[in-house]
Amino acid sequence: MSFVSSEEKTLAFVAAMLGASPKGPPKARERRRPVVTVSRQTGAGGNAFGEALCGHLEKTQPKGRGPWAVVDKELVDKILEDEALPERLASWSPEDHLSGVSFVIEELLGLHRASSRPVQETTETILRLAEMGNVVLVGRGANFILAHLPQAFHVRLVASLESRVLNIAELRGLSKKAALAYVEAEDKARQRFIRRYFQVDVTDPLLYNLVINVDRIPIDEAAHIVGDAVLARA
């Protein structure tokens, strides 16, 4: 049996969604597919949580709701690099469903700064993926980009510095000292990114539907809590 990576699965999911509905969702669509955004402290297990959440949602959601996929920073970059997907993404959703896209991008980034172009493209991609629904978006400020969408559920994962350092040391094969330096640098970089482009404090709990301490609530249990909340809203 051949192994399919989560990256390949997600890219196949995006391509399949585009192929199934190249002109976007019907205007009379009554129910929007949900989307979950995951903000996380470095080493708090954002990707592991995303995978566990997708698995739980696919098992417990009503039949016919379709598969779920995790999209993180690296996958957003790969989607943007793909020769076919960005153009197809741009035509996927009609203007009546994404009438606020230009406004959101203009407000968040401003279209007169050349340095904002890569972030603008990322923002557009996240908006299109959210319009498809059934996606868990990890990082990239997705919760701020999608704050206006009623079908979006926003989660923040936190944990003690000690546990996050241990997680990064194991994940990346680093010494404890090197892992500590990595965690502190990444946390600061993420805070700077969010403050620069969205003018908010990423640690503000009022920006999220749920803030979960994964030291106290294990990843799998957290995925069940969030998944059940998402389905209850949907």
N, C-alpha and C positions, 0 to 999 in steps of 0.2 A: 504494500500500500504506500503510495507516494505521500510525502509530507508537504502540506501547504502552509507556508508561513502566514502569520497574521498580516504582514505587509502585503503579500500577494492576495490574500483574502479581501483586504480592504480595497485595493486597487481594482480587483475584479468586481467588487460590490459597486463601486462608483461607475465603472464602465458599463455594467449591466443596467444600472439605473438610468444612465444616459441613453443607452440603446433601447430600453423599454419605453421611454417617454422623451424622445428627442425634442419635442416642442414644449415640454414642461407640463405641469399638472393641469387638469381641467379647471376652468373658471368656477364651475359650480361645486368644486370639491368641498365637502362639508367638514371633514375631520382632518386636521393637520397631523402629520406624524410627529411624535415628540423628538426632541434633541436634548442631550445632556452635555453640559460643559463641566470640565474638571480643572479647577485651579489647585495647585499643590505646592507645598514646601518641597525643596530638593530632598530626595530620598524618602519621601512619604508614600511612594508606590503608586503614582498616578496611572501608569500604563497597566500594571497588574490589576488595579482596581477597575480600569476600563474594560479589560478582557473579562474579568469576573462579572461585571455588570452586564455586558452583552450576553454572556452565557445565561445569566439568570433571567434576563428579559426574554430571550428567545424561548426559554423553557416555560415561562409562566404567562406570557401574553396570550390573548385570544388568538385562535387559529386564523391564518391568513394575513397577519400583520407584517410578515416578511422578516428577513434577517437583519441583524444589527452589525455595525462595524465600528472599530476604534480608529480615530484619526489623530495622530500626534504631530509634533513639529516636523519630524523627518518626513512623514507621509504627506503633509501639506506641501513641503518642498518638492517631493517626487511628483505630485500631481501637477504642480506648476512647471516642472521640467518636461513632463510628458508632451510630446508633439501634438497629440490629438485631444487630450482631455481639457485643457484650458479653453480652447475655442468651443468645444461642445458644452462645457459648463456655462459659458457666457450666454449660450442660446437656450439653455435648459428651462429657465423660468421666465414667463412672460412678465411684462412690466406691471400688470395689475396685481401680481403677487409679490413683486419686489419693488414697489414704487418708492420705497424709502431707502433703497440701496445707495443711490447717489447722495442723498441727504446725509445718511449715516457716515459714509466715507468722508464727505466734505467736512462734517462737523468734527469727526474724530481726528482726521489727519490733515485736512486742508490740501487742496489740489494744486497749490502753487509752489510747493516745496519739492524739488527734484529728488531729494533724499527720501521722500515718503513713498516713492513709487513701489519698491518691493513690498512695503507694508500695506500699501493700497491693494496690490494684487492678492496678497494673503487675505486681507479683509474681504475682498470680493469672493474669494474661493470659500472662505468659511461661511459667508452668507448663503452661497449656492448650496453647499453641503447641508447646511441647516434646513434649507428649503426642501431638500430631498427627504430629510427626516431619518429616523432610526440610526442616528450616529451619535457616538460619544466623542466629543472634541476635547482633547487634553492639551491644556496650555494655549499659547499664542494669544492670550487675552480674549478668548472666545466668549467668555461670559459677559464682557463689556460690549463686544461687538453685537451680541445677540440679546442684549438686555431688553430690547423692545419687543421681542417675540414672546407671545403668551405660551407657546408650546415648549419653550426652553426651560430646563430645570438646571439650576446652577449649584455646584458642589465645590467645597474647599476642603482639602485633606491636609491635616497638620499632624505633627508628631514631635516628640522631644528631640533635641539636637543630638543627644547620645545615640538614640535608635536610628536616626537618619544617617549619622556618620557610619555606624556599623553596616547599614544597608548598602551605602555607596561603596564602602571598602570591599564588601563581598561581591557586589555587582561588577565593579570595575577592577578588582584585584589590586587595590591600593592599600598602603599602610594607613593606620588610623590617623596619623598626622596629615598625610596627603589627602585623605578623604575629608577631614575637617576643613582643610583649606578649600577643597573643591565645593563643599556644601555652602560654606560662607560666601564664596565668590559667586556661585550660581544664584543664591538667594538674593544677593545685592543686585546682580544683573537683571533678574526678573522684576524686582521692585523698580529699578530705574526704567526698564522698558515700559512697564504699565504706567508709571507716573508720567513719562515723557509723552506717550501717545494717547493716553486716556485720562490723564490728570486726576487719577484717583489713587487711593492707598489699597494695594492688593490684599492687605491683611484685615481690612474693614469687614467684620462679620455681617454687616447689614447688606452687603452686596450679593449674598448667597442665600439660596433656599435652605441649605444645610451646611454646617461646618462640622467635620467629623475628625475626632482624635483617633488615629489608627493605632496608637499605643493601647487604647482602652477598648476599641472596637476593631477586631481583625478585619482584614480586607474583604474576605468572603461575606462576613456578616454585614459589613458596611454596604457591600454591593446589593445584598438582599433588601436592606432598609431603603436604599435609594431607588432600587428597581420597583419595589412595591409602591413607593410614593409616586413615581413617574407614571405607573400604570393606573393608579387611583385617579390621578389628575386627567389622564387621557381618556 
